[in-house]
Amino acid sequence: MILDLSDTSSREIASALIKARRTVGSASGLVLTLLIVTNDFHFDEVLEAAKASATAHPSRVIVVTYVDAEEPRLDAKIEVGEGLPGDLVVLRLHGELQHHGDAICLPLLLPDSPTIVWWPNHAPDNLADDPIGSLADRRITDAAGESDPREALTRRAGNHAPGDTDLTWTRLTRWRALLAAALDQSQATVTGGMVRSAPDNAPATLLAAWLEDRLGVEIRRVDGEQPGVNEVILDTPDGPITINRIHDGTALYQVPGQPQRTVALRRRPLTDLLTEELQRMDADDIFEAATRRVAAEAEGR
């Protein structure tokens, strides 16, 4: 069922949701509310990722877009059923209503369940103080969606609050798993290291900060010729631990005293990243420690 509401209110939207649910079936089984703040340019890509992630985490998805206009007005589109694993509400906030997103969205949140806010592209520097961000248990950003990803990551690191995370961190999950496994296998003391990446790569900045924080050694940043993170080398007395991405989906993995292996290291689609982040509702202390280091290094420059 699809309903279009023009020049409406939160109360009318909530009432329409209840009526639609009674028509197509119960809303029980929804585990969270996912609030997405985006723009028309990225709307289709973001909506596709949100719908796909809802198959693993049935949810009420509320997409908020802002419209520059003189007159304040709220338009909405509701989708219930139609093969969706949850509810979908698209809100278009015109004019001054852009500054009152919290009051508009609050009556539409699922009761007694977590609320997650996701900014897939541009996001405020201080997420917890943002009107819509203040509604959330967790707040997800994506520095890759900004014009200067590394600078955006640094700004948000300086305003980090428990519950904040960034898909920059999620893109490193496989890298971090491989490095942790290599350190478990070698048992050698790391004396230094290097992260090679595309210039001004935000994930590489975060990866180097995480390694420095966990290992207590200096990790150099080196510009590479390939997109994204190209290579990580950790120096040990027994020889280097090396992970070198040679193709988009594979990397060479070398631990001292063991034969070199080829391992999978693909670039993950947006849907995978979002689905992973929706699996946890608690604050990520390790990410927080890495961002503190990013902020401290920025202040020291």
C-alpha positions, -999 to +999 in steps of 0.1 A: +000+000+000+013+035-010-002+067+005+008+102-005+000+130+020+005+166+010+007+196+034+003+172+063+014+168+100+031+142+121-003+132+137-019+126+103+011+105+092+011+084+123-027+079+119-022+069+083+005+044+093-018+027+118-046+024+092-023+011+066-009-015+090-044-027+099-050-032+062-019-051+052-010-068+086+006-062+120+037-041+125+050-066+151+085-079+145+100-045+136+132-042+157+143-006+152+137+027+136+162+038+110+161+076+103+179+086+071+188+122+064+197+126+027+191+147-004+174+140-037+206+134-056+215+103-035+179+093-027+176+062-048+209+047-038+203+053-001+168+039-003+179+007-020+205+001+007+180+008+035+154-016+020+181-043+016+193-039+051+157-042+064+156-078+052+181-086+079+168-060+104+130-055+099+125-018+106+106+014+102+126+034+077+120+072+078+138+091+051+141+129+057+148+153+028+149+191+030+134+215+005+144+251+003+112+271+002+097+302+018+065+285+031+068+257+057+051+225+046+054+188+053+048+163+026+049+125+031+048+092+013+041+060+031+047+025+019+035-005+038+035-041+025+044-043-012+071-068-003+088-044+022+101-060+054+088-031+074+074+004+070+088+031+047+080+068+054+095+096+032+093+131+046+099+163+027+105+192+051+099+226+034+112+259+046+115+265+084+104+229+091+140+220+083+150+232+118+123+211+136+130+176+123+131+162+158+095+173+166+083+160+133+100+126+135+095+119+173+058+108+170+068+084+142+094+064+160+087+028+171+081+027+208+104+007+231+130+000+203+163+015+193+165+045+170+194+049+146+201+079+125+222+076+093+236+105+073+248+088+040+264+120+027+268+154+043+264+153+081+267+178+109+300+180+128+283+174+162+259+146+157+246+143+192+236+180+192+218+178+159+179+180+163+174+146+146+206+131+159+194+138+194+166+113+189+191+084+183+207+056+203+233+053+175+244+078+149+260+066+116+278+089+092+299+083+061+329+105+056+332+091+020+301+111+011+317+144+019+337+166-005+368+162+018+364+128+036+396+130+057+388+165+069+352+155+077+364+125+097+387+148+117+360+173+124+336+147+137+364+130+158+367+163+177+330+161+185+326+124+191+299+112+215+291+076+226+270+060+199+286+078+170+302+058+142+312+062+106+311+038+076+348+046+072+354+023+102+331-004+088+350-004+055+381-015+076+364-045+092+382-070+069+415-052+071+413-052+109+404-089+110+433-099+089+458-078+109+445-091+142+448-127+128+484-120+116+494-107+150+480-137+167+499-160+144+533-142+146+534-134+184+563-110+175+566-075+189+556-048+164+582-020+163+566+002+136+546+002+105+532+018+074+498+023+058+498+030+020+467+044+005+453+069-020+461+105-009+439+119+018+421+086+022+399+087+054+398+049+061+437+049+060+438+078+085+415+058+108+434+025+103+467+041+111+452+057+143+438+024+154+471+006+149+490+033+168+465+032+196+465-006+200+502-013+193+518+019+208+541+024+179+544+050+151+525+041+119+536+061+088+511+072+062+524+068+026+506+079-006+499+050-031+487+048-067+456+027-062+422+038-048+415+032-011+439+014+013+466-003-008+489-019+017+497-023+054+532-033+067+540-040+103+577-043+112+587-071+136+621-086+146+611-117+127+603-098+095+574-077+082+537-086+084+523-076+051+488-072+036+490-059+000+458-055-020+468-065-055+434-064-071+400-051-061+390-084-045+422-100-034+454-093-014+487-110-006+490-119+030+524-126+046+533-135+081+569-142+091+578-179+090+547-188+069+542-191+032+526-161+014+488-165+008+462-149-014+431-138+006+398-122-002+397-085+004+369-070-017+354-035-015+321-040+002+288-024-012+269+001+008+242-024+017+268-047+035+282-017+054+249-006+067+237-041+076+268-046+097+263-014+116+227-022+123+238-054+141+251-035+172+233-010+194+260-004+220+288+022+217+320+011+199+348+018+224+376+008+200+363+031+173+360+059+199+397+054+210+408+056+173+388+088+167+403+103+199+437+097+184+427+112+151+414+143+169+446+146+190+468+143+160+448+170+142+452+193+172+490+187+173+494+197+136 
